[in-house]
């Protein structure tokens, strides 16, 4: 063997074998066993089928989330607020820092701050989220099986509280908006009725349509009389001559009736109603506008009342709930650290690193 061969061998021992020996000592002699607990849940809604539910299949094809509440829950589980809430109940900093001397590579260092605990929370709690189905799976790793199960159960409990809080907030918002819409509809209906009442008081006409129909009754009677006189004239003309006095009198009566009809129609269209300063067509237009406004306000009020009743009915039901499909498990044997896998990955990484370094060395040597 030449000198360079001894250098390659020395580098192999220094870069590969010695680090692997240190890793093996840590994994099999130093690292504490860790136990896992798994739980899984999802946020479900009991609302009736809506357009968003009908398009759920399209949402899956486009890669969208089937439940925005699950997105919120995913971020909540990874948040510092949840880590501090669980720490307050289970004293996580005290528990994990107690293994600092025996396993400093994985344990939490003493006197850890809230930010340190939040960083360490990401090592202890692994969250897997399937956006297409909205399912969340949480894996917790601790030094004892009962502690892992307790942390997983606390995550489920806190997540349930968070979902219930979202549910209560949605109920409160729905009721508040429904009450607000109902108050606006009531005020709109009140104003429409007050305007119609003011119109009747000002014109002293309770029902303008009935009043006009009463006045039109005179014209209708005249129309009937005109028709009778025309029939009588035709009968008279068929049996008498044109210069008969009875024919002349019948024609005069017909002319008088026609003039009276024209006068009545003109009076109805142009006569100013006392105390209003407006004629009947103008009053009719104003009355119809007020009537339409009142009918519209009544429809809006009925719709708002129905929406308010529906909001109160929905408030009595749990529209969002946490569906747990895997209850927190209790481990019988340690699963972590996965010594063989970690040792194999370390060996592969060190060999690749050593090989790259040797290739770089020979490349530089050949060019030199």
For each residue, the residues with C-beta under 8 A, 3 or more apart:
1: 5 6 9
2: 5 6
3: 6 7
4: 7 8 365
5: 1 2 8 9
6: 1 2 3 9 10
7: 3 4 10 11
8: 4 5 11 12 358
9: 1 5 6 12 13
10: 6 7 13 14
11: 7 8 14 15 354 357 358
12: 8 9 15 16 17 354
13: 9 10 16 17 18
14: 10 11 17 18
15: 11 12 18 19 350 353 354 357
16: 12 13 19 20 347 350 351 354
17: 12 13 14 20 21
18: 13 14 15 21 22
19: 15 16 22 23 346 350
20: 16 17 23 24 343 346 347 350
21: 17 18 24 25
22: 18 19 25 26
23: 19 20 26 27 342 343 346
24: 20 21 27 28 343
25: 21 22 28 29 30
26: 22 23 29 30 31 105
27: 23 24 30 31 337 339 342 343
28: 24 25 31 339
29: 25 26
30: 25 26 27 102 103 105
31: 26 27 28 103 105 106 337 339
32: 99 102 103 106 107 143
33: 143 334 336
34: 106 141 142 143 334 335 336 337
35: 141 142 143 144 145 148 331 333 334 335 336
36: 139 140 141 148 329 331 335 336
37: 139 140 142 145 148 149 151 152 328 329 330 331
38: 137 138 139 140 152 326 328 329
39: 137 138 140 152 153 155 156 324 326 327 328 329
40: 135 136 137 138 324 325 326
41: 135 136 156 159 322 323 324 325 326
42: 67 70 133 134 135 136 322 323 325
43: 67 69 70 73 134 163 320 321 322 323
44: 67 320 321 322 323
45: 67 69 319 320
46: 317 318 319 320 321
47: 50 314 319
48:
49: 53 54
50: 47 53 54
51: 54 55
52: 55 56
53: 49 50 56
54: 49 50 51
55: 51 52 58 59
56: 52 53 59 60 66
57: 60 61
58: 55 61 62
59: 55 56 62 64 65 66
60: 56 57 63 64 66 132
61: 57 58
62: 58 59
63: 60 131 132
64: 59 60 131
65: 59 68 70 71 131 132 134
66: 56 59 60 70 131 132 133 134
67: 42 43 44 45 70 71 134
68: 65 71 72
69: 43 45 72 73 163 166 320
70: 42 43 65 66 67 73 74 129 131 134 135 136
71: 65 67 68 74 75 131
72: 68 69 75 76 162 166
73: 43 69 70 76 77 136 159 162 163
74: 70 71 77 78 127 129 136
75: 71 72 78 79
76: 72 73 79 81 82 159 162
77: 73 74 82 125 127 136 138 155 159
78: 74 75 82 121 122 125 127
79: 75 76 82 83 118
80: 83 84 114 115 117 118 121
81: 76 84 85
82: 76 77 78 79 85 86 121 155 158
83: 79 80 86 87 92 114 117 118 121
84: 80 81 87 88 114 117 118
85: 81 82 88 89 154 158
86: 82 83 89 90 92 151 154 155 158
87: 83 84 90 91 92 93 117
88: 84 85
89: 85 86 154
90: 86 87 95 147 150 151 154
91: 87 94 95
92: 83 86 87 95 96 108 117 124 151
93: 87 96 97 108 112 117
94: 91 97 98
95: 90 91 92 98 142 143 147
96: 92 93 99 107 108 120 124 142 143
97: 93 94 100 107 108 109 110 111 112
98: 94 95 107
99: 32 96 102 103 106 107 143
100: 97 103 104 107 108 109 110
101: 104
102: 30 32 99 107
103: 30 31 32 99 100 106 107
104: 100 101 107 109
105: 26 30 31
106: 31 32 34 99 103 123 337
107: 32 96 97 98 99 100 102 103 104
108: 92 93 96 97 100 112 116 117 120
109: 97 100 104 112 116
110: 97 100
111: 97
112: 93 97 108 109 116 117 120
113: 116 117
114: 80 83 84 117 118
115: 80 118 119
116: 108 109 112 113 119 120
117: 80 83 84 87 92 93 108 112 113 114 120 121
118: 79 80 83 84 114 115 121 122
119: 115 116 122 123
120: 96 108 112 116 117 123 124
121: 78 80 82 83 117 118 124 125
122: 78 118 119 125
123: 106 119 120 141
124: 92 96 120 121 140 141 142 151
125: 77 78 121 122 138 139 140 151 155
126: 138 139 140 141
127: 74 77 78 136 137 138
128: 136 137 138 139
129: 70 74 135 136 137
130: 133 134 135 136
131: 63 64 65 66 70 71 134
132: 60 63 65 66
133: 42 66 130
134: 42 43 65 66 67 70 130 131
135: 40 41 42 70 129 130 325
136: 40 41 42 70 73 74 77 127 128 129 130
137: 38 39 40 127 128 129 326
138: 38 39 40 77 125 126 127 128 152 155
139: 36 37 38 125 126 128
140: 36 37 38 39 124 125 126 148 149 151 152 155
141: 34 35 36 123 124 126 148 336
142: 34 35 37 95 96 124 145 147 148 151
143: 32 33 34 35 95 96 99 147
144: 35 147 148
145: 35 37 142 148 149 330 331 332
146: 149 150 330
147: 90 95 142 143 144 150 151
148: 35 36 37 140 141 142 144 145 151 152 330 331
149: 37 140 145 146 152 153 328 329 330 331
150: 90 146 147 153 154
151: 37 86 90 92 124 125 140 142 147 148 154 155
152: 37 38 39 138 140 148 149 155 156 328 329
153: 39 149 150 156 157 328
154: 85 86 89 90 150 151 157 158
155: 39 77 82 86 125 138 140 151 152 158 159
156: 39 41 152 153 159 160 322 324 328
157: 153 154 160 161
158: 82 85 86 154 155 161 162
159: 41 73 76 77 155 156 162 163 322
160: 156 157 163 164 322
161: 157 158 164 165
162: 72 73 76 158 159 165 166
163: 43 69 73 159 160 166 167 320 321 322
164: 160 161 167 168 320
165: 161 162 168 169
166: 69 72 162 163 169 170 320
167: 163 164 170 171 318 319 320 321
168: 164 165 171 172
169: 165 166 172 173
170: 166 167 173 174 319 320
171: 167 168 174 175 314 315 319
172: 168 169 175 176
173: 169 170 176 177
174: 170 171 177 178 311 314 315
175: 171 172 178 179 308 311 312 315
176: 172 173 179 180
177: 173 174 180 181 311
178: 174 175 181 182 304 307 308 310 311 312
179: 175 176 182 183 308
180: 176 177 183 184
181: 177 178 184 185 304 307 308
182: 178 179 185 186 301 304 305 307 308
183: 179 180 186 187
184: 180 181 187 188 304
185: 181 182 188 189 297 300 301 303 304 305
186: 182 183 189 190 301 304
187: 183 184 190 191
188: 184 185 191 192 297 300 301
189: 185 186 192 193 294 297 298 300 301
190: 186 187 193 194
191: 187 188 194 195 297
192: 188 189 195 196 290 293 294 296 297
193: 189 190 196 197 294 297
194: 190 191 197 198
195: 191 192 198 199 290 293
196: 192 193 199 200 290 291 294
197: 193 194 200 201
198: 194 195 201 202
199: 195 196 202 203 286 287 290
200: 196 197 203 204 205 206
201: 197 198 204
202: 198 199 275 276
203: 199 200 208 273 275 276 283
204: 200 201 275
205: 200 208 211 273 283
206: 200 210
207: 210 211
208: 203 205 211 212 283 284 287
209: 212 213 284 287
210: 206 207 213 214
211: 205 207 208 214 215
212: 208 209 215 216 268 280 284
213: 209 210 216 217
214: 210 211 217
215: 211 212 218 219 264 268 280
216: 212 213 219 220 268
217: 213 214 220 221
218: 215 221 222 264
219: 215 216 222 223 261 264 265 268
220: 216 217 223 224
221: 217 218 224 225
222: 218 219 225 226 257 260 261 264
223: 219 220 226 227 261
224: 220 221 227 228
225: 221 222 228 229 257
226: 222 223 229 230 254 257 258 261
227: 223 224 230 231
228: 224 225 231 232
229: 225 226 232 233 250 253 254 257
230: 226 227 233 234 254
231: 227 228 234 235
232: 228 229 235 236 250
233: 229 230 236 237 247 250 251 254
234: 230 231 237 238
235: 231 232 238 239
236: 232 233 239 240 244 246 247 250
237: 233 234 240 242 247
238: 234 235
239: 235 236
240: 236 237 244 246 247
241: 244 247
242: 237 247
243: 247 248
244: 236 240 241 247 248
245: 248 249
246: 236 240 249 250
247: 233 236 237 240 241 242 243 244 250 251
248: 243 244 245 251 252
249: 245 246 252 253
250: 229 232 233 236 246 247 253 254
251: 233 247 248 254 255
252: 248 249 255 256
253: 229 249 250 256 257
254: 226 229 230 233 250 251 257 258
255: 251 252 258 259
256: 252 253 259 260
257: 222 225 226 229 253 254 260 261
258: 226 254 255 261 262
259: 255 256 262 263
260: 222 256 257 263 264
261: 219 222 223 226 257 258 264 265
262: 258 259 265 266
263: 259 260 266 267
264: 215 218 219 222 260 261 267 268
265: 219 261 262 268 269
266: 262 263 269 270
267: 263 264 270 271
268: 212 215 216 219 264 265 271 280
269: 265 266 279 280 281
270: 266 267 279
271: 267 268 279 280
272: 276 277 278 279
273: 203 205 276 278 279 280 283
274:
275: 202 203 204
276: 202 203 272 273 283
277: 272
278: 272 273 282 283 286
279: 269 270 271 272 273 282 283
280: 212 215 268 269 271 273 283 284
281: 269 284 285
282: 278 279 285 286
283: 203 205 208 273 276 278 279 280 286 287
284: 208 209 212 280 281 287 288
285: 281 282 288 289
286: 199 278 282 283 289 290
287: 199 208 209 283 284 290 291
288: 284 285 291 292
289: 285 286 292 293
290: 192 195 196 199 286 287 293 294
291: 196 287 288 294 295
292: 288 289 295 296
293: 192 195 289 290 296 297
294: 189 192 193 196 290 291 297 298
295: 291 292 298 299
296: 192 292 293 299 300
297: 185 188 189 191 192 193 293 294 300 301
298: 189 294 295 301 302
299: 295 296 302 303
300: 185 188 189 296 297 303 304
301: 182 185 186 188 189 297 298 304 305
302: 298 299 305 306
303: 185 299 300 306 307
304: 178 181 182 184 185 186 300 301 307 308
305: 182 185 301 302 308 309
306: 302 303 309 310
307: 178 181 182 303 304 310 311
308: 175 178 179 181 182 304 305 311 312
309: 305 306 312 313
310: 178 306 307 313 314
311: 174 175 177 178 307 308 314 315
312: 175 178 308 309 315 316
313: 309 310 316 317
314: 47 171 174 310 311 317 319
315: 171 174 175 311 312
316: 312 313
317: 46 313 314
318: 46 167 321
319: 45 46 47 167 170 171 314
320: 43 44 45 46 69 163 164 166 167 170
321: 43 44 46 163 167 318
322: 41 42 43 44 156 159 160 163
323: 41 42 43 44
324: 39 40 41 156 327
325: 40 41 42 135
326: 38 39 40 41 137 329
327: 39 324
328: 37 38 39 149 152 153 156
329: 36 37 38 39 149 152 326
330: 37 145 146 148 149
331: 35 36 37 145 148 149 334 335
332: 145
333: 35
334: 33 34 35 331
335: 34 35 36 331 338
336: 33 34 35 36 141
337: 27 31 34 106 342
338: 335 341 342
339: 27 28 31 342 343
340: 343 344
341: 338 344 345
342: 23 27 337 338 339 345 346
343: 20 23 24 27 339 340 346 347
344: 340 341 347 348
345: 341 342 348 349
346: 19 20 23 342 343 349 350
347: 16 20 343 344 350 351
348: 344 345 351 352
349: 345 346 352 353
350: 15 16 19 20 346 347 353 354
351: 16 347 348 354 355
352: 348 349 355 356
353: 15 349 350 356 357
354: 11 12 15 16 350 351 357 358
355: 351 352 358 359
356: 352 353 359 360
357: 11 15 353 354 360 361
358: 8 11 354 355 361 362
359: 355 356 362 363
360: 356 357 363 364
361: 357 358 364 365
362: 358 359 365 366
363: 359 360 366 367
364: 360 361 367 368
365: 4 361 362 368
366: 362 363
367: 363 364
368: 364 365
